[in-house]
Amino acid sequence: DNDFRDTTLDFASSGDVSFIVPRNLSITEIGGQEDYWIRARLVGGDYGRPRYIVESTATTQEVTVRTDHMRPPEVSRVNARFFLQPEHLPQQVIARNNMRDLDQTSANRLAGAAYPMFEGAYEVPMGDGGQRALLLGFTKPLEPGSASLFVTAIDQIGAVKLRVDTLGADNAWSPATLTKADSTNGLLRTGLVSLSVAERPAQVLMFGKTLYWMRLQPVDNVADWEPQITGIWLNGVRVVQAETVRQELLGGAQGEPNLELALLKPPVLAGSLELRVRESISDEEITALRALRARDAPEPVEQAPNLAGTWVLWHQVASLIDQLPDARVYVLDSRGKVRFGDGQNGRFVLAGRDNIRAFTYLSGGQRVETSAFADAKPRGSIEGLEKVLAPAPIAGGSASPDDAELIARMPQVLRHGGMGLSLSDIEALARDADSQIVQVKAFAPTPSHDAVLLAVLARGKNRMPTYSLAQRDWLRGVLSARMTDAFRPGCLNVVSVRFVFVAVAVKLIARPGLLAALESDANTVLNRFLNAAEGGPEARGWPPGRALWPNDIRRALSDIPALDRILNVDVNWPTGRSPDTLAADEVITTKATRVIDVKVIGEAAI
C-alpha cells in the first residue's frame, strides 16, 4: 500500500508507523472492551523460531525446546497523532486510556498542542520508573488495617524485597506497609505476604475493569524479577493443627532425682509448653528471676486464681547434660514425657503434693495430608468467620516414631544430646525434625563451598520429590539453632538432592507355568526398588551418592518365587555419565516405569 509507511523495521526498533484510516473503521468488542481497534501483525517472516534439541539413549528420548534466541518485539510506549485533510478542528477530542476518559477539546484548539493519548499505560499507575509490577484488582474494597495475601508460586532461587501500594481516587499510590517478614521472598515461592493497608483504595477503571487496585513490585529495580505465580488469595493465614490444653496437673514430687512425669495429650508442639512448679520462694529470688526474664516470655513467677501458692516457671532444654545444679530446667520427648534434673545436672523438684502443673500447651502436630480445596471445617466458633478455603494442599506435622524406630534412634540421641557437633549429629537432628525426610547426608566445607552442605531426600507424590525452598529455610533455622559454636553462623546450606535418571533392562527365566507371574512381580519389584524415596538397597530411599550396580538389581529380584534365574542385567546411564561420576548430593531414580524393561522367557526358549 503506497499510503503505509513503517520505519520500525517491523517493530524490531523504535520508529513511526503511518497510514490512512479507512472509512469503514467501526467500533468492535475485543476482550470485553468496545473501541476502535487497530491490529499490527507480520504477514511474512518471524522473530525467530523455537529450536528442538533431541537427546536419545538406548531406551529413552528427551526433547528440549529452546526459545532463548528468539527476539519478539517489546513495545514500551505508543504515541498517536492524527492529521485531518483538509485541516479543520474537530468538534470534540476525547483521549481514552486504561485509567479514564479525558476531554482534550480545549487543548486541541491551541497551536502546537500535544497531549498523551494513552496516559497511564506505561507510567503510573503501572510501575514506578518503568519497573516491572504486578497489579491485583479486587471487587470489594480493602479496609484500612491488617490484611494478607496467600501466594502460591513455583519455587525460584533468590530473594527480592517487596513493595506494596494501593491506588486512591486521585490516581496516587499509597504504601501498604509489610508487617511481617515476606515468606514469599518477593513472590518467588509459596507463602504469605502480611501487610497493613493505610488508606481505603478507590474504584478505578483499568484494563476495561473498574476495581480496587493493589500493586506489588520490587523495592529496587530488579530487571530479571519474573515470579511464576499460580494463585493469589486475600486474607491468608497460617494453619496450626493443635488443641490448647490448660491447667493440666502432672502430679507431685517426693524430692527424688530424675523425676519423670507424662503429659496427657502428646505430642506437644515445640515451644508451647508452659510448665510451672509450686515453690516457696523469697522476694529476692523473685526479683532476680524477673530481671532475667526474656522479652515476650511468660511471667517467671505467678500466683494463679483458684490455685494456692506461688508457681515458678521452669524452662525446656534439649539436654540436661552440663546444666547448672540449681537450673530450673527439664527435657520433653516426643511421647510427652517430662524429665527433671538430679541436683547435679539441673535442679530436682522438691517434695510436694500436686506441685507440678502444665499451665498451657498445644497438643497436635500429627502428620496431615489434605488435597487442594478440600472441605475445611475448623473446630470451634470464631467470630466473623464465614468461610474457610484451602487453595493449596495442606501437608505438615510429624508422625510420632514407633517403638522400633525410637530404639534405633536412641544411640544417636544419647550421642548428640540435642546438639549438632558433628556431621552425623546434624543428619540425626534433621531426621528428628522432619519425619518426611527419607535420606539426608551432610558434607564438610570444601575450598569451593565454605558451608556445611546438607542434601535432603524427602517423600513425595512423584518419583522426583523436591524439598521445597520454604522447607529448606525452616530446616536450616531449626538446625542452626542447635549447632554448636564450632560452626560459624550461617555456615549451613540445605539443598534438595539432584536426580540422575537411569534405565534398566533385565532378561529373566521363569519357572514352568509362571511366565506371567514373573513378569508382573519383576515389574512391581523394580518399580519400587528404583523409586528414589521408597526403594534403595534397604527400602529406605536411595542414599545420596550411592550408585546403582547390576548386582543391586540381581539381589532385588532374587526373592521372587516365580524366578528360576537371571540371564542378563543392563543399567543404562545418561549420556556422559557412569556410576563412578555420581556426585555426593545426587540420587538415582527412574523417570518413569516405561524405562524399566523386563523380558521373561521359559527354559525351553533358551
N, C-alpha and C positions, 0 to 999 in steps of 0.2 A: 504494500500500500504506500503510495507516494506521500500521504499525509502523516505517516507514522515515523517517528524519529526515536532512536534508542542509543544513548551514549553510555549506558551502564555495562555494555558487553554482556547482555542477557542476565542482568543482576549480579554479575561477577564483581562489579566495583561500583562506587558511587557515581551518580550522574543524573541526567534528565531523560524522562520518557514523555513524549508529547504526541497527541493525536487529536483528531476532530471528534467531538462527542456525537454519536449517531442520534438522529431524530427519534428513533424508536426506543431510546433508553427509558425504562419504566421501573416502577417500584416492584421489588421481588423479595420474598421472605427466604432467608438463608439462616440456618441455625437459630430459628426463633426470632430473628431480627429483620423487620421490614425496612428496606432502604434502597437507594440506588447503588448497585454493586458493579465493580469493575474487577475482572479476573485477569491475572497475568500467568501465563504458563509457557513451557517450552513446546515448540512444535517439532523439534528435532534435536538430537544430541542429548547429553546428560551432564551431570556434575560429578560423574564417577559411578561405577557400578560395584556392587559387593563382590568380594573375592571369596571363593570357596576352596578351603585347604583340606584335603583328604589325607588322613593318616591311617594306614592299614597295617594290620598284623596278620598272622596266620588265621586268626579266628575272629577278629574284630575290625571294624571300620568306624572311624570317628571323623565327622565333618565339622570344621570350624569356619564361621562366617566372619570375615574381616571387613570393617567399614571405616577404619581409621584414616584411610587415604581419600575418602570421599569429601568433597568440599561444596556442600549445598550453600546457597546464599543465606546470610543472616541480616535481615532488614532492621536497623535500629531506629530510623527516623524517616518519616514521609512528609514532605511539604507539597501542598497542592495549590495551583494557580489556574485561574480561568481567564480567557480572553474572549470577549464578545465582539462579533463582527456583524454589522458595523458597531462601533463603540457607543454604548449608552449605559446609563446607570440602572441597575435592577431596582425594582420597587422594594424588595426586601432581601436581606442576606442573613442566613442562619448558619452558624458554624456548629456542626454536630460532632460530638466526640463521645468517648466512653463515660464521661462524667456527667455532662449536661448539655443543653442547647443554649447557645449564646446568640443574641441578636446583634449582628455587626453591621446593620444598615447604615448607622450614622458614621461609623469609622470608614465604611467603604466610600463615602462621599468625599473624603479628604484625599487630596492629590498625593500619590505615593504611599498611601496607607497599606500596611501589611499586618495581618493578624493570623494566628495559628488556626488551622482547620481541625487539628487533632490534639488540642492541648490536653495534657494528662496521659496520653497514650505511651509516652516514653519518659515522662518526668514524674514528679509527684502526682498521683499517689502510688505509682508502681514501686519504684525503688529509689532511694536517695542516691544521687550521683551516678545513676545508671547501674547500680548494684543489682545482682540477682535478688529476687524477693519472691516469697510465696504468699498469696492473698487468699484468705478464707472469708467466705460470705455466709452470714447466719440469718435465718428467717426471723429470729427473735432477738431483741437487744440484749447485750451483756450489761448487767447492772454493775455499778462500781462496787468493788470488793474482790474477794478471793475467787479465783477460777483456775481451771487446769485443763490441759489438753492431753489426752492419751493418744500417742502416736505409734503406729506400727510401721516399721521400715525394715528394709534389707540392710543387714549389718555392713558398715564400712569402717575401715581403719581411720583414726584421726579424731580430732575434737575441734569444734568451731564454737566460739562464743556467740550466743544468740541474742537478738534484739526483737522485742515485740511491741507493736503500736496498734492503736485503734483509730479509726477515721471519724472525725467530727463533722458537724454541719457545715463548717467553713472550709471543708476540704483540707484541713490541717490534721496531722497525725499527732496523737497524744501517747507518750510512752506508757507501756504497761510493765511494771517492774517485776522481774523474776524474783520470787520469794524463797525458792529453794534451788539447790544445785540442779542443773539441767541434766537429767539422766539420759536424755537422747543424744548428748554431745553435739548439739546443733542439728537435730533431725537426722543424724547419721545412724541411729539404731532405735529399737523399740524402747519406749519409756514414757515418763510423764514430764510435762512442762508446766510447772506451777507458777502462777503469776497473780498480780494484783491490778485490776482494772481501775484506772484513776478517774476517767470520765466516761459517761454513757455515750456510746457511739451513735451516729445518726444514720438514717436510711439514705443511701447514696446510689445513684444509677451507675453501674459499671458492667461492661460486657453484656449489656442488654438485661441486667438483673438489678432490681432495687433491693439491696440487702444491707445488713450491718457488717462492716468490713474490718478485718484484722490482718495485719501484715507481719510476717516473720522474715527476718533477713540477718545475715552475719553482721556483727558489730564492725568488723574490719572488712575491707573489700577483698573477698576470697574468690578469685576467678574460677577455681575448679570446684566450687561448692555445688554438688549435684546430688541432693538427697533423693533416695528412691523410696518414696512413701507409698504404703499400701492402704493406709486408712488413718483418719483422724476423727476423734470423738471428743466432745466437750464434757467437762466435769468428770474426768477420770480420777479414780482413787486406787490406792494400793489395797489389796485384799489380804487379810490375815485370817487364816483358818485357826481359830482358837476360842476357848471358853475361859472367861475370867473367873478365877476361884478366889474367894476372900475368906479370911479368918478361919483357916483350916488348922486345927490343933494336931501337932505332930506327936506330942506326948511329953513325958518328963524325963529327968536325968537323975542318976544316983551318984554322980561325980566320977563315973568311970571314964577312962581314956578311950579314944577311937569310937565314940558312940555313933551308932548308925540308926537312922530312922527313915521312914519311907513316906513320900507324898502319895495321896490317894489317886491322883489323876495324871499320871505321866503320859507322854513325855512333856517336859516343860520347855517353853520357848526360851531361847538364850537371852539372859539379861532381864527376865521378867520376874524372877523370884525375889520378894522382899521378906526375908526371914529375920525374926526377932526373938530374943531370949529375955525373959523376965529376970532382972538382976537388981540387987541392992547396990547402988552406985552413988558416989559422993558428988557434991556440986562441982568440985574442982575437976573431976574426971569428965563430967558432963560438958563443962566449958571447954576442956581440951578436945573432946570428940567433935564438938560443934566447930571449933576452929579448923579442924582438918577436913570438914565436910566439903566435898567437891561440888562444883556448880551443877544445879539441876538434880542433885542427888537427894534421896529421901531424908527426912529429918533423922539424925542419928539416935536421938532419944525421944521416946514418945509415950505419953500416957493416954491410952485409948479409952473411949467411952465404954462403960459396962465391963471393962477388964481391969482387975485390980493390979497395982504395981507399976513399975517403970520398965518399959520394953526397949531394949537396946538392939540396934541394927547390927547384924553380922554380915560379912561380905563373902561372896563366892569367889574362889580362886581355882586355877587349873590344877594345882597340886599343893599338898600340904608340906612337901619337902622343902626344907630351908625356911619355913615360915617362923617368925619370932614366937617365943613361948607364950607371950601374952596377946598375940594377934587374934582378934575375933573373926575367924575365917572358917570356911567349910568347903567341901567339894561336892558336886552334884553330878551323878552319872545319868546316862540316857534312860535308865529304868526308874528315875525319880528317887534314887537312894541318896540320902544326905549323910555325909560322914564328917565328924568334927575331929579336932586335934587331940594330942595325948599329953599336952603340957610342955612338950619339948619342940614339936613341930605344930604350932598352933595351939591356942587355948582349948582346954576341955570345958564342958558345960558343968557348972556347979550343980549340986543336988537340988532338986526342986520338983514340986508336983505340977504337972501340966504347964511347964515353964518354957516350952518351945513351940512357936506358932508361926505359920506362914500367913503373913498379913494379906498378901496377894501374890498371884502368879497367873500366867497364861498357859493353859493346858491345850495342846494341839500340835500341829506341825506334821501330822502323819502325811504320807505320800498321797497326793490327789492328782487325778488326771480327768479333765473335762474337755469336751470339744468346743470349738468356737460357737458362739450364740446358743450355748446350752441354756436351759431354763434355770436361771439363777434365782434362788429363793433364800435370802438371808433370814436367819432366825432372829426373833425379837422384833420389837417395834422401834422404828427410827422416825422421828418427827420430820415431816416434809418429804419423805421418800416415796416416790410414785412408781418408779420402775428401775430395775437393775438389768443392765445389758453387759454381757461378756463377749466383746467382739473378737477377742483372741483366745486361743486355748489356754485354760488355766492349768498350770503344772508347777508343782512345788512341794515342799516338805521333804522330810527324810524318814524313810521307813526304819523302824526300830530293828536292830540286828537280832537275829535269833540266837539261841544259846550256843550253838556250834560256832557261829561267827564271833560271838563275844569271847569265847575261849581261845579262838585262833588269834584274835587281836590282842589278847591280854599281854603277851610278852612285849609287843610294841608299845602298849600303853605304859607298862612299867618302865620301859627303857626311856621313852621321851618325856614322860611326866607332864604332858600337855605343852611342852616347849619344843620348838624346832631348832635343834643344834646341828644335826647332820642332814644330808640329803635324804636318807631313809626316814628320818623323823618328819621331814616336810611331806614326803609321799604318804606316810601313815596319817598325818593330820588332815591331808586333803581328802583321803578316803572317809575319814570320820566326819568331815564337814559336809560332804555331799554324797548321799547314797546312790546317786545316779552315775557316779564316776565308776567306770568299769576297770580301766587301766590308767596308771599315772606313773610318770618317770621324770625324775629330777636330774639335771645335768649341771655340773660345776661350771663357773665362769671360764671363758677362754679369752685369748687376746682379741678375737673378733667379736666376742659377745661378753660384755663385762657384768652380766647379771646371771643369777641362777635361772636356768630355763626349766620350766615345768610343763611337760607335754601331757595333755589330758585327752583321754578317750572316754566319751560318755555314751549312755544309752540313747537310742533314738528310734524313730519310726521307719527310717530308711537304712540302706546299707552303708551310708557315709554320714553318720550323725556328726553334727558340729556343736562344739561347746561354744555358746554364743559369747559375744563381746561383753554383754551385761553379766553373764555368769563368770566370765574370767575376771572382771573387775571386782565382783563380790568375793570370789575365792582369793584373789590377791590381797584384798583387805583383811580377810579372816586370817590368812597365813602370816601376813606381815606383822599382825599384832602379836603373834606367838613366836616369831623368830627372834633368837637371842641377839644381843649386841655384837656378836661375832659377825653378823651380816650388816652391812651398811644400809641405811634407809633407802627404799626404792630399788633394791637390787634383785627383785623377783619379777620375772616375766612369765606369765601364764599364757600358753598357746593351745589351740586345738590342734590335734595331730593332723598331719597331711596323709592323704591316702595314695597308695600305689596300687593300680589295678592289674591283676594277673588273670590269666585264663588257664583252665585245667582241662586236660583230655585224658581219659583213662579207658583201658580195654580190659574187660573182666570176663572170666569164665564162670558160668553159673552151675550150680548143682543140678542134676537131672530134674526136669519139670519145673524149675524155678527161675526161668529167664525173666518173666515179667516182674516177679517179686524182687529180684536182684536189681533190675534197672530202677524201679521205684525207690527201693531202700537206699541205693547208692546215691541217687539224686538228692534225696532228703538229707542224708548224712553230709554230703559235700556242701550242699547249700547252706547248712547251718555251720559246718566247720569253717567255711571260708567267709562267714559273716563277721566283720570286724568286731562288733560289740557283743556277739553271742558265742562265737566259736573260739578257735585257737586250740593249742595242744591240751589245755586243761579246761576247756569250755568256759573260760572266764574272760573272754575277749583276747584279741591279739596284742601281745606286749609291744610297745613302740620299739622299733629297731630289730624286731625278730623276723628273720626271713622265712620264706616257705620253701621246703625241700621236698623232693619226691617221696622220701621216706616218711614225711609227715602225712602225706596222703595215704600211703600204704597202711600206716598204723590206724588212721581214722576209719578205713574200710575193713580192717581185719576182723572185726567182731560181727559183721553182717552174716546171719545164719545161712542165707542163700548163696554166699560166695564160696566158690571152690578154690580159685586162685587168681592172682592179678598178673596179666600178661605185660602191660605197659602203663607207665605214668609219664605224662608230659606236663611241665609247668612253663607256660609262656609269659615272659615279662614284657613290659612296654619297650618300644624301640630304644636302644641305647642303655637299657637298664639290665641289671643282673642281681642275684641275691647278695653279692658282696658289696653292692653300691647302695644298699638301703640305709638311709640316714637315721640318726638316733630318734628323731621325732616323727618318723614315717611309719605307717601301719599298712599291712597288705589287706586287700579285700578283693572281691569280685564286683564289678559294676552292676551286673545283672545275672540272673540264673542262666541266661542263654549262653554265657561263656563257659559254662560247665558242661563238657561233652562226655557223656557216658555211653560206651558201646559194650554190649553184652552179647556173648556167643556161648554156644554149648560146646561140650567136649568134642562132639563129632565134627564140628566145623573147623577144627584146627588143622 
